[in-house]
Amino acid sequence: MQLAAIDWCIIGLYLLIALGIGIACRKRASENSEEYYLAGRKLPWWALGTSMVATTFAADTPLAITEMSRMKGIWENWFWWNWLLYGLLAVFLFSRLWRRAEVLTENELLEMRYSGRPAAFLRFFKAGYFALLYNFIVLGWVINGMSSVLTVMLGNGEPLAFEIAGWSVQWDFREVMVWVLVGISTLYALLSGFWGVVVTDVIQFFIAMAGAVVLAVVAVNQVGGIDGLMEGLDTTFAAKAQAAQVQLEASREAGATPEVVAALQGAYEQMPKSAAEAISVVPVVPTDVSWFSFEFLNSQFFQFLVLILVMWWSNHATDGGGYLIQRTMAARNERHALAANLWYNFANYALRTWPWILVALVSVVLFPDLAGHPMGEKAGYSLVMNQLLGPGLKGLLIVSFLAAFMSTVDTHLNWGSSYLVHDIYRRFVQPNRGERHYVVAGQLATVGLIVVAAVIARNMGSIEKAWKFVMAMGSGIGLVLILRWFWWRINAWSEISALAVSFLATCGFEVLAAVQTMRGGEAYVLFGRDPVIAGHPFPFHLQLLVVVGVSVVAWLGVTFATPPEPSEQLRAFYQKVRPGGWWRDLAEIGGERDREVTRHFLPNFFAGMALIWGGMFFIGYTLLKQWEWAVPSGLAMVAGFAWIWFAVLRKEAS
């Protein structure tokens, strides 16, 4: 074990504080379901926005970013940078709409917007789908990520061995530690509900950010500053590219299967060959292939286009995203809901990005070859922590990972149990019980969720691929989620068909990958590899295009083949939330057109892009000494903030 006594003291103190918060909040949270799941809708913007940031940063996040940056360079972070675009939809449209709806869960809106049995079925199905399948995968990769960190930090220590009633038991100490953390997270989530989740999230955000910044500073200094980092990346990536080319040629000469050759060829073509390629935020445009060839479709540039043009509007979180919607609905009012989402997006993209990326780049220089490591490329981040940090700092960094891990676990447990209890148990099983009964039911659901997530965690391969599978699984439904607020013709069958087709298509690709893996004599690992079609790897971005295309065609056909929702249902929904959009004659009913959120949306949206992406690239280019890009990025940030301050925030304040 590689931790000093002071490290254990820091870790123990943090865990006691987290548990103490849960105990302190337990009485308030147990009053009723609204207190337990939404903190009584009384929370300010800064607490909610900070909680959003904390809960989207788990122990797996820097590992996945390291995995992507090491293999393909910084540009692949557009996989999550593109989420800003639907984040801005939440800021300027959906934050206010969700707060106006005054529902307890996202799924409750379905029976407000749609009618009859299809609406009830959709509410039941989506609650189970996201609370169980989606939640199990997310919790599984989060637990897997924390286990990976502790595997590196605690080394290969001796297992804990003891006897219970004559049975000899051996436990890996690292797994024991992970489940101690899970147990504490579950306990304070059980006791304190959403109150405890938000309070601990605020504390965890500052701990996690401090840890990430400290590690980035130490890591960059270790390799001679930014100039030394650039020199090291040039040398390392050139050597890695040469070794990959030798391996590719050897596999061809040895008569390897087409799938193996295709996978090696794809890996070689995708990897950076220099520091300039590694730090570029936009991949090189291929000029030596036809734009209609498979080579172009598999190029990094085409992947980039798919991420920024398709992925952001097509996924299941386009109108807010489950646990972010939960926080939006807990805001004091619409103004606090908008400000919470704006602060979340700025902190998430502009502030958090670069400490992780800098450590990922340093890991390439310090640990150039991790192909043989049990955890693969994602181990780079933890290895940098373990090698460079001494007593005290190592404890702080582990606490930052614990904070990130626990903030995500408690959020998904609380959010998932809200779906199971409010949208399934209360709606369909026991509709007329007292509030205390539903709080207890939520606590029992929380325990059940974490038990099943444990099984998923033990059978998960790449964290990056798990991320992508989850995104693809709901990728066909995004446009429906946007349009249901603004277009009267969307009905319950639109959502049902979009979600079902997306799920079946995504699972089909994973089944194909499993069959090909086992046919090649390899052991199948969940999300372990991409399928190969026509002799070419068929990666995530191509799968996404197929899933989205098939789903959009399916739900459009189903929408026009089924009747619209009754006018009374549509009118009641419109009068409640005042969204604007295409509502036939309904827009004239009830007045108050000045409350429509669509007014001035486009300039606000582009100002948000300028503020947040401008800020993100200003910070990054400044750190990397790319001054020619830092200055215009900074100007864009300032211009975006000025517009939002005068056109949105001051107006909302008045």
C-alpha positions in Angstrom: 0.0 0.0 0.0 1.4 3.4 -1.0 -0.3 5.9 1.2 1.2 7.6 4.2 -0.6 8.1 7.5 -1.4 11.8 6.7 -3.1 10.6 3.4 -5.3 8.2 5.4 -6.2 11.0 7.9 -7.2 13.3 5.0 -9.4 10.6 3.5 -11.0 9.7 6.8 -11.8 13.3 7.6 -13.5 13.8 4.3 -15.6 10.7 4.7 -16.7 11.7 8.1 -17.7 15.2 6.8 -19.8 13.6 4.0 -21.5 11.2 6.4 -22.1 14.1 8.8 -23.9 16.1 6.2 -26.2 13.2 5.4 -27.1 12.9 9.1 -27.6 16.7 9.5 -30.1 16.8 6.5 -32.1 13.7 7.3 -35.0 15.3 9.1 -35.8 17.9 6.5 -35.5 15.4 3.6 -37.9 12.9 5.2 -40.9 15.3 5.3 -42.3 14.4 1.9 -41.4 13.4 -1.7 -40.8 17.0 -2.9 -38.3 17.6 -0.1 -36.6 14.2 -0.6 -36.3 14.6 -4.4 -36.3 18.4 -5.0 -35.3 20.0 -1.7 -38.7 21.7 -1.6 -37.9 23.8 -4.8 -36.0 26.3 -2.6 -32.4 26.1 -3.9 -30.4 29.1 -5.3 -28.7 29.1 -8.7 -25.1 28.9 -7.4 -25.8 25.8 -5.4 -27.7 24.0 -8.2 -25.2 25.0 -10.9 -22.3 23.8 -8.8 -24.1 20.6 -8.0 -24.6 20.0 -11.7 -20.9 20.4 -12.3 -19.9 18.1 -9.4 -22.3 15.3 -10.4 -21.1 15.2 -14.0 -17.5 14.8 -12.9 -17.0 11.2 -11.6 -13.8 9.2 -11.0 -14.2 7.9 -14.6 -14.2 11.3 -16.2 -10.5 12.2 -16.2 -9.7 8.5 -17.0 -11.9 8.6 -20.1 -10.5 12.0 -21.2 -7.0 10.5 -20.8 -8.0 7.5 -22.8 -9.3 9.7 -25.7 -6.5 12.3 -25.6 -3.7 9.6 -25.5 -5.2 7.6 -28.4 -6.4 10.3 -30.8 -5.4 13.7 -29.4 -7.3 16.6 -27.8 -9.8 17.0 -30.6 -11.7 13.8 -29.6 -12.9 15.7 -26.5 -15.5 17.1 -28.9 -17.3 13.9 -27.9 -18.3 15.8 -24.7 -17.5 19.4 -25.7 -20.4 19.2 -28.2 -22.8 18.8 -25.3 -22.5 22.5 -24.7 -24.9 23.0 -27.6 -27.8 21.2 -25.9 -26.6 22.7 -22.7 -27.4 26.1 -24.2 -30.8 24.9 -25.2 -31.3 24.2 -21.5 -30.0 27.6 -20.5 -32.2 29.7 -22.9 -35.2 27.5 -23.4 -35.7 24.5 -21.2 -34.6 25.7 -17.8 -37.6 28.1 -17.7 -40.0 25.6 -19.3 -39.1 22.8 -16.8 -39.5 25.2 -13.9 -42.9 26.3 -15.2 -44.1 22.7 -15.6 -43.7 22.2 -11.8 -43.4 18.4 -12.1 -41.6 16.2 -9.6 -39.8 14.1 -12.3 -39.0 14.5 -16.0 -41.4 11.6 -16.8 -44.4 13.2 -15.1 -44.4 15.7 -17.9 -45.3 12.9 -20.3 -48.9 12.7 -19.0 -49.1 16.4 -19.0 -48.1 16.6 -22.7 -49.7 13.4 -23.9 -52.9 11.5 -23.1 -54.4 8.1 -22.4 -52.7 4.7 -22.3 -49.8 5.5 -24.6 -48.8 8.4 -22.3 -49.0 6.1 -19.2 -47.1 3.4 -21.0 -44.4 5.8 -22.1 -44.0 7.2 -18.5 -43.7 3.7 -17.2 -41.3 2.5 -19.9 -39.0 5.6 -19.7 -38.8 5.5 -16.0 -37.7 1.9 -16.0 -35.4 2.4 -19.0 -33.4 5.2 -17.5 -33.7 4.3 -13.8 -32.6 0.7 -14.5 -30.8 0.1 -17.8 -29.2 3.5 -18.3 -28.5 4.0 -14.6 -26.9 0.6 -14.2 -24.5 1.3 -17.1 -23.6 4.7 -15.7 -23.1 3.5 -12.1 -21.2 0.5 -13.4 -18.7 2.7 -15.3 -18.4 5.1 -12.4 -17.6 2.3 -10.0 -15.2 0.7 -12.6 -13.4 4.1 -12.9 -12.9 4.4 -9.1 -11.7 0.9 -8.9 -9.1 1.7 -11.6 -7.8 4.7 -9.7 -7.5 2.7 -6.5 -5.8 -0.2 -8.3 -3.0 2.2 -9.3 -2.8 4.2 -6.1 -2.9 1.2 -3.7 -0.8 -1.1 -5.8 -1.0 -4.8 -5.8 -1.3 -5.3 -2.1 -2.0 -8.5 -0.3 -5.7 -9.5 -0.2 -7.6 -9.4 3.1 -8.0 -12.9 4.4 -10.2 -14.1 7.3 -12.6 -16.8 8.3 -16.4 -16.6 8.8 -18.1 -19.5 10.4 -15.5 -21.9 9.1 -15.4 -20.4 5.6 -12.1 -18.9 4.3 -12.7 -15.5 2.7 -10.3 -13.4 0.7 -11.1 -9.8 -0.4 -9.1 -7.5 -2.6 -8.4 -4.5 -0.4 -9.1 -2.1 -3.4 -12.5 -3.6 -3.9 -13.2 -3.3 -0.2 -12.3 0.4 -0.4 -14.6 1.0 -3.4 -17.5 -0.6 -1.7 -16.9 1.3 1.5 -17.2 4.5 -0.6 -20.3 3.2 -2.3 -21.8 2.4 1.1 -21.1 5.8 2.5 -22.5 7.5 -0.6 -25.6 5.3 -0.4 -26.1 5.9 3.3 -26.1 9.7 3.1 -28.2 9.6 -0.1 -30.7 7.4 1.9 -30.7 9.7 4.9 -30.7 13.2 3.4 -32.2 12.8 -0.1 -31.7 15.7 -2.5 -30.7 18.1 0.3 -27.7 16.1 1.2 -26.8 15.5 -2.5 -26.6 19.2 -3.3 -24.8 20.2 -0.1 -22.1 17.6 -0.5 -21.9 18.3 -4.2 -20.9 21.9 -3.5 -18.1 20.8 -1.2 -17.1 18.1 -3.6 -16.8 20.5 -6.5 -14.2 22.6 -4.8 -12.2 19.6 -3.6 -12.2 18.0 -7.0 -11.2 21.2 -8.8 -8.4 21.9 -6.3 -7.1 18.4 -6.8 -7.2 18.5 -10.5 -5.4 21.9 -10.7 -2.7 20.8 -8.2 -2.0 17.6 -10.2 -1.8 19.5 -13.5 0.7 22.0 -12.1 2.9 19.3 -10.6 2.7 17.2 -13.8 3.6 20.0 -16.2 6.5 21.1 -14.1 7.8 17.5 -14.0 8.3 17.4 -17.8 10.0 20.9 -18.0 6.9 23.1 -18.4 4.9 23.6 -21.5 8.0 23.8 -23.8 9.3 20.5 -22.3 5.9 18.9 -22.7 5.7 19.8 -26.4 9.2 18.4 -27.1 8.4 15.2 -25.2 5.1 14.8 -27.1 6.9 15.2 -30.5 9.4 12.5 -29.6 6.9 10.1 -28.0 4.2 10.2 -30.7 6.8 9.8 -33.5 8.1 6.6 -31.8 4.6 5.3 -31.1 3.5 5.8 -34.7 6.6 4.0 -36.0 6.0 1.1 -33.6 2.3 0.9 -34.7 3.3 0.8 -38.3 5.7 -2.1 -37.7 3.0 -4.0 -35.8 0.6 -3.4 -38.7 3.0 -4.7 -41.3 3.9 -7.7 -39.1 0.2 -8.7 -38.8 -0.3 -8.6 -42.5 2.8 -10.8 -43.1 1.6 -13.2 -40.5 -1.8 -13.6 -42.2 -3.9 -12.1 -39.5 -7.7 -12.0 -39.9 -9.2 -9.1 -41.8 -10.8 -7.8 -38.6 -7.4 -7.7 -36.8 -5.7 -6.0 -39.7 -8.5 -3.5 -40.0 -8.4 -2.7 -36.3 -4.6 -2.1 -36.3 -4.9 0.0 -39.5 -7.6 2.1 -37.9 -5.6 2.6 -34.7 -2.5 3.7 -36.7 -4.4 6.2 -38.9 -6.2 7.7 -35.9 -3.2 8.2 -33.6 -1.3 11.6 -33.4 2.1 11.6 -35.0 3.4 14.9 -33.4 2.7 17.4 -30.6 0.9 19.7 -33.1 -1.5 16.9 -34.0 -2.0 16.0 -30.4 -3.0 19.5 -29.2 -5.0 20.4 -32.2 -8.7 20.9 -31.4 -9.8 20.2 -35.0 -8.5 17.2 -36.9 -6.8 17.5 -40.2 -9.1 17.5 -43.3 -8.1 14.5 -45.5 -7.2 15.6 -49.0 -6.0 12.3 -50.5 -9.3 10.3 -50.4 -12.7 10.7 -51.9 -15.3 12.3 -49.7 -17.6 9.4 -50.6 -15.2 6.6 -49.6 -15.1 4.5 -46.5 -11.7 6.0 -45.7 -13.2 9.5 -45.5 -16.1 8.3 -43.4 -13.7 6.7 -41.0 -11.5 9.8 -40.9 -11.1 11.9 -37.8 -12.4 14.9 -39.6 -15.7 13.2 -40.4 -15.9 12.0 -36.8 -15.6 15.6 -35.8 -18.4 16.7 -38.1 -20.7 14.1 -36.7 -20.0 15.1 -33.2 -20.7 18.9 -33.7 -23.5 18.6 -36.3 -25.5 15.6 -35.2 -24.7 14.2 -31.8 -25.8 17.2 -29.7 -29.4 17.4 -30.9 -30.0 13.7 -31.3 -29.4 12.3 -27.9 -31.7 11.7 -24.9 -30.6 14.8 -23.0 -31.4 17.5 -25.5 -34.0 19.1 -23.4 -32.0 19.1 -20.2 -31.0 15.6 -19.2 -32.4 13.6 -16.3 -30.5 14.6 -13.2 -29.8 18.1 -14.6 -33.6 18.5 -15.1 -34.0 17.5 -11.5 -31.8 20.3 -10.3 -33.5 22.8 -12.6 -36.9 21.9 -11.1 -35.5 22.4 -7.6 -34.7 26.1 -8.3 -36.4 28.9 -6.5 -37.8 30.4 -9.7 -37.2 30.6 -13.4 -34.4 33.1 -13.1 -32.5 30.9 -10.7 -33.1 27.9 -13.1 -31.6 29.8 -16.0 -28.6 31.1 -14.0 -27.9 27.6 -12.6 -27.7 26.1 -16.1 -25.5 29.0 -17.4 -23.0 28.6 -14.5 -23.0 24.9 -14.9 -22.1 25.1 -18.6 -19.3 27.7 -18.0 -17.8 25.8 -15.2 -18.1 22.4 -16.9 -16.5 23.3 -20.2 -14.3 26.4 -19.6 -13.0 25.7 -16.1 -12.8 21.9 -15.8 -11.4 20.9 -19.2 -7.7 21.8 -19.2 -6.3 20.4 -15.9 -7.4 16.9 -17.0 -6.1 17.3 -20.6 -2.7 18.6 -19.4 -2.2 15.6 -17.2 -3.3 13.3 -20.0 -0.6 14.8 -22.3 2.0 14.5 -19.5 1.1 10.9 -19.1 2.0 10.3 -22.8 5.5 11.5 -22.1 6.0 9.7 -18.8 4.2 6.5 -19.7 4.3 6.2 -23.5 3.3 2.6 -23.8 0.3 1.4 -21.7 -0.9 -1.3 -24.2 0.1 -4.0 -21.8 -1.3 -2.4 -18.7 -4.4 -4.1 -17.3 -6.4 -0.9 -17.5 -4.9 0.2 -20.9 -4.6 3.9 -21.9 -7.0 5.2 -19.1 -4.4 4.2 -16.5 -2.2 7.2 -17.5 -4.0 9.7 -15.2 -3.7 7.5 -12.1 -0.1 6.6 -12.9 0.9 10.3 -13.0 -0.8 10.8 -9.6 1.0 7.8 -8.1 4.4 8.7 -9.4 4.5 12.5 -8.8 2.6 13.2 -5.6 4.1 12.8 -2.2 2.4 12.3 1.2 -0.4 14.8 1.8 -0.8 15.8 -1.8 -1.6 12.2 -2.7 -4.3 12.1 0.0 -5.8 15.4 -1.4 -5.9 14.0 -4.9 -7.5 10.7 -3.7 -10.1 12.8 -1.8 -10.8 14.8 -5.0 -11.5 11.5 -6.8 -13.6 10.3 -3.9 -15.6 13.5 -4.0 -16.2 13.2 -7.7 -17.1 9.6 -7.4 -19.5 10.0 -4.5 -21.2 13.1 -6.0 -22.1 11.0 -9.1 -23.2 7.9 -7.2 -25.5 9.7 -4.8 -27.0 11.7 -7.6 -27.8 8.7 -9.8 -29.2 6.8 -6.8 -31.5 9.7 -5.8 -32.5 10.5 -9.3 -33.1 6.8 -10.3 -35.1 6.1 -7.2 -37.3 9.1 -8.0 -38.2 7.5 -11.3 -38.9 4.1 -9.7 -41.0 5.5 -6.9 -42.8 8.5 -8.4 -43.3 7.3 -12.0 -43.8 3.6 -11.4 -44.6 2.6 -7.8 -46.7 5.7 -6.9 -48.3 6.1 -10.3 -49.2 2.4 -11.1 -48.8 0.3 -7.9 -49.6 2.2 -4.7 -51.1 5.6 -5.7 -52.8 6.6 -2.5 -50.3 6.1 0.3 -48.9 8.7 2.7 -45.8 10.8 1.9 -43.6 9.0 4.5 -44.4 5.7 2.7 -43.0 7.0 -0.5 -39.9 8.3 1.1 -39.2 4.8 2.6 -39.9 3.2 -0.8 -37.4 5.6 -2.3 -34.8 4.5 0.2 -35.4 0.8 -0.6 -35.1 1.5 -4.3 -31.8 3.3 -3.7 -30.4 0.1 -2.1 -31.6 -2.1 -5.0 -30.1 0.2 -7.6 -26.6 0.0 -6.1 -26.6 -3.7 -5.7 -27.3 -4.4 -9.4 -24.8 -1.7 -10.4 -22.2 -3.7 -8.6 -22.7 -6.6 -10.9 -22.5 -4.4 -14.0 -19.2 -2.8 -12.8 -17.4 -6.1 -12.7 -18.1 -6.9 -16.3 -17.3 -3.6 -18.0 -14.4 -2.9 -20.4 -13.6 0.5 -21.9 -15.1 3.5 -20.0 -14.9 5.5 -23.2 -16.9 2.9 -25.1 -19.5 2.7 -22.3 -19.9 6.4 -22.6 -20.5 6.1 -26.3 -22.9 3.2 -26.0 -25.1 5.1 -23.6 -25.1 8.1 -25.9 -26.0 6.0 -29.0 -28.7 4.1 -27.0 -30.8 7.2 -26.8 -29.6 9.1 -29.8 -32.6 8.8 -32.0 -35.0 10.5 -29.5 -33.3 13.9 -29.2 -35.3 15.7 -31.9 -38.6 14.4 -30.5 -37.7 15.8 -27.0 -37.1 19.2 -28.5 -40.2 19.3 -30.7 -42.6 18.0 -28.1 -42.4 21.4 -26.5 -42.9 23.4 -29.7 -44.9 21.4 -32.2 -48.4 20.3 -31.6 -48.2 17.2 -33.9 -45.7 15.2 -31.7 -47.5 12.5 -29.8 -46.7 9.7 -27.3 -46.1 7.2 -30.1 -43.4 9.5 -31.5 -41.3 9.1 -28.4 -42.1 5.4 -28.0 -40.9 4.6 -31.5 -37.8 6.8 -31.4 -36.6 5.3 -28.1 -37.4 1.7 -29.1 -35.6 1.9 -32.5 -32.6 3.6 -31.0 -32.2 1.0 -28.4 -32.7 -2.0 -30.7 -30.3 -0.5 -33.3 -27.6 0.2 -30.8 -27.9 -3.2 -29.2 -27.7 -4.8 -32.7 -24.2 -3.2 -33.2 -23.0 -4.5 -29.8 -24.3 -8.0 -30.6 -22.5 -8.0 -33.9 -19.3 -6.9 -32.1 -19.7 -9.7 -29.6 -20.2 -12.4 -32.3 -17.1 -11.2 -34.2 -15.0 -11.1 -31.0 -15.9 -14.6 -30.0 -15.6 -15.9 -33.6 -12.0 -14.6 -33.5 -11.3 -16.7 -30.4 -11.1 -13.7 -28.0 -13.0 -13.2 -24.8 -16.0 -10.8 -25.2 -15.9 -7.8 -22.9 -18.9 -5.4 -22.7 -18.2 -2.4 -25.0 -14.7 -3.8 -25.6 -14.5 -3.3 -29.4 -16.3 -1.9 -32.4 -17.9 -4.2 -35.0 -16.3 -4.7 -38.4 -18.5 -4.2 -41.5 -17.3 -4.9 -45.1 -13.7 -5.3 -43.7 -13.7 -1.9 -42.1 -14.1 -1.0 -38.4 -17.5 0.6 -37.8 -16.9 3.0 -35.0 -19.2 5.0 -32.8 -19.8 8.0 -35.1 -20.9 5.8 -38.0 -23.1 3.7 -35.7 -24.6 7.0 -34.4 -25.5 8.1 -37.9 -27.2 4.9 -38.6 -29.1 4.9 -35.3 -30.2 8.5 -35.7 -31.2 8.1 -39.4 -33.2 4.9 -38.8 -34.9 6.4 -35.7 -35.9 9.7 -37.3 -37.5 7.9 -40.3 -39.3 5.6 -37.9 -40.7 8.2 -35.5 -41.7 10.6 -38.3 -43.6 7.8 -40.0 -45.3 6.7 -36.8 -46.2 10.3 -35.9 -48.1 10.9 -39.1 -49.6 7.4 -39.0 -51.2 8.0 -35.6 -53.6 10.7 -34.5 -52.5 13.8 -32.7 -53.1 14.4 -29.0 -56.6 15.8 -28.2 -56.9 19.6 -28.4 -57.9 19.8 -24.7 -54.6 18.1 -23.7 -52.5 20.3 -26.0 -54.3 23.5 -24.8 -53.7 22.7 -21.1 -50.1 22.0 -21.7 -49.5 25.2 -23.7 -51.3 27.3 -21.1 -49.1 25.8 -18.3 -45.7 26.3 -19.9 -46.0 28.9 -22.6 -43.3 27.5 -24.9 -43.9 29.3 -28.2 -43.5 27.5 -31.4 -46.0 25.8 -33.8 -49.2 25.3 -32.0 -51.9 26.2 -34.6 -54.6 28.3 -33.1 -53.6 27.3 -29.5 -51.0 30.1 -29.3 -53.8 32.6 -29.1 -55.5 31.1 -26.1 -54.8 32.6 -22.7 -52.7 35.5 -23.7 -49.3 36.1 -22.1 -47.3 35.6 -25.3 -44.5 37.7 -23.8 -43.6 34.7 -21.7 -42.7 32.6 -24.7 -39.1 31.5 -24.3 -38.3 31.4 -28.0 -38.0 35.2 -28.3 -34.4 36.3 -29.2 -33.3 32.7 -28.8 -30.8 32.6 -31.7 -28.6 35.6 -30.7 -28.7 34.3 -27.1 -27.6 30.9 -28.3 -24.6 32.1 -30.3 -23.6 34.5 -27.5 -23.6 31.5 -25.2 -21.3 29.6 -27.6 -18.9 32.6 -27.7 -18.9 32.9 -23.9 -18.3 29.3 -23.0 -16.3 27.9 -25.9 -14.4 31.2 -26.2 -13.5 30.9 -22.5 -12.6 27.3 -22.8 -10.2 27.9 -25.7 -8.9 31.1 -24.2 -7.8 29.2 -21.1 -6.4 26.3 -23.1 -4.5 28.3 -25.7 -3.1 30.5 -23.0 -1.8 27.5 -21.0 -0.3 25.9 -24.2 1.2 29.3 -25.3 -0.7 29.4 -28.5 -1.1 33.1 -28.5 -2.5 33.5 -32.0 -5.6 31.6 -30.9 -5.8 32.7 -27.3 -6.4 36.4 -28.1 -9.5 35.9 -30.5 -10.9 33.3 -28.1 -10.6 35.8 -25.2 -12.4 38.5 -27.3 -15.2 36.1 -28.2 -15.6 35.2 -24.5 -15.9 38.9 -23.5 -18.4 39.7 -26.3 -20.5 36.7 -25.4 -20.6 37.6 -21.7 -21.5 41.2 -22.6 -24.5 40.2 -24.7 -25.8 37.7 -22.1 -25.4 40.1 -19.3 -27.3 43.0 -20.9 -29.8 41.0 -23.0 -30.6 38.1 -20.7 -29.4 38.3 -17.1 -30.3 41.9 -16.4 -33.6 41.5 -18.1 -34.4 38.4 -16.0 -33.4 40.3 -12.8 -35.9 43.1 -13.6 
